Amino acid sequence: MKPNMTHRRHVRYARIQKKIGGSKMPKHEYRKHEKELYQPKAKPQLLEVGKQKFICIKGKGNPNHEDFSERVGVLYSLAYAVKMMPKNGFTPEGYFDYTVYPLEGLWDLTEEGRNHKDLIKDELLYTIMIRQPDFVTRETVERAFEIVIKRNLTPY
């Protein structure tokens, strides 16, 4: 699937619905529409993945500690703030209803961690992230931060 095809499909659907008098767009469910990325086959395959947008948090340390859990909570608070924006009086241009994407992560070790024979979780480096739909802009994310802070949805 080409990048932005999902968005184009939703825009096309919205135009058709407007012509025939309907207004409800179908919910974009990544598990159904992006199976090749989120439900891989048993046999490995090479995929070409277009540009994607993510809200990310970088950190260091043991993923079993409370700090990591709080960071995951912040990501989900932001992701759901974006999803629920139309209910909060702001609808980003190109918005469509969707299922919030899953948590993803990139992991590495510090130099010190690489030099040890055993895995020392406190030496893990990570970038945790939740993908966002193509309509999400910097302004959208800034508004999500405002919503999360205003509603005290994060410990930070």
N, C-alpha and C positions, 0 to 999 in steps of 0.2 A: 504494500500500500504506500502510495506516495505521501510525503508529509503534507499536512493540511487537507487531505482528502476527507477525513472525518468532518472537519469544520465545513468544507464545501458541501458535503452531504446534508449537514444540518441546515445550512443556509438555503440550499435548494428546497429542502423539505418545508422550511418556514415559508418560503415564497409560495409553494403549492398550497399549503394550508391557508395562507392569507387569501388566495384566489378562490378557494372553495369554502371559505368561511370558518375554517377550523383555526385553533390557536395553540393547541398543546403539541409541542415537539416531543418526539420520543426521547427518553433518557439515554444518554450515551453510557453504555456499560463496557468498560475496557475489557472485561473477561470475554465478552462476546465479539466485540469489534476489533480487538487487537490480540487475538489468540496467539498469533505467532510470537508476540513479545512476552505475554504474561501467562501463557499456558504452553510452554515448549513441548515439542514431541520428544519421545524417548530417544530417538536417534539425533545426535547433534547435527545442526545445520548452520550455514553461514547466512546471516541476515544483514541487509543494509538498513540501518536505522537513521531516519532523518533527524533534523534538529528537534529537540524537545526542551520544554521549560520545566525547571524544578525550583522548589523552595528548599534551600540547603542549610545545614548547620555543621560546622567542622568542630572537632574536639579531639581530646586525648584522654584515654583512661579505660577503666574496666566497664564493659557494658552491663555488668550486674550491679553497678552502683547507682544510687538515687539520682545523681547528676545526669546520667545518660537517660534515665526514664523521664526526667523533667524535660530534657531536650526533645525527646520523642513527643511528649505532650505538647510542647510549643509548636512543633511541626504540624501535628494534627489540628491544634486550635487554629492555626493560620489557614490550613487547607479547608477546614469546614467554614471558616469565616468567608473565604472566597466563594465557596459553593452557595452559601446562604445569603450572599449580598443582595439579591433581588428582594428578599424578605426584609432587608434592613434599609430599603429605600435607594439602593444604587444598583443599576444593572449595567455591567460592563458591555461595551459594544461587542457584538458577536456572541454574547452569552448563550449557553444552552445548558440544560440540566444534565448532570453526569454523576457517575459514581466516583467518589474520591479514590484516587489511585493508592496503591499500597506503599508502605514504607520500603525504601531501598537504601543500600549503603555500599560504600567503598571502604575497604580496610587496608591498613598497612601497619608497619611497626616502626618505632623510632630506631635510630642507629643502635642504641643500647639494647633494645629489644631484639634486634637482629643478631646481636653478638652472643645471646644466651642460647644454651642448648634447649631449654624448655620455654614454652610460651608464658610470658609474663603479661597478663591482661592489662596491667596498669601502663604498659608501654605501647598499647594499641593506639593508632591514629585512625580517625574515621571521618567520613563525610556522610551524614545521613540526610535523606532527601525524600520528598514526595513530589511526584510529577504533577504539573498543572496543565490544563487545557491551553490550546493555542491563543485563546482570546485574552489570557492573563497578561497584563502589562505591569510595568513598574508601579504605575499609579494604583492598579488593582491591589498589588501586594502592600503598598503603603497604607491603603484603606483597611486592608485586613489587619495590619499591625495596630492601627488605631482602634478597630473594633475589639481586638483581643485585649489590648491594654485598658480600654474603657470598661470592658466587662470583667476585668480582673481574671481572665481565663488562663493566665500563666504565672508561675511563681517568680519570673524574672522581672 
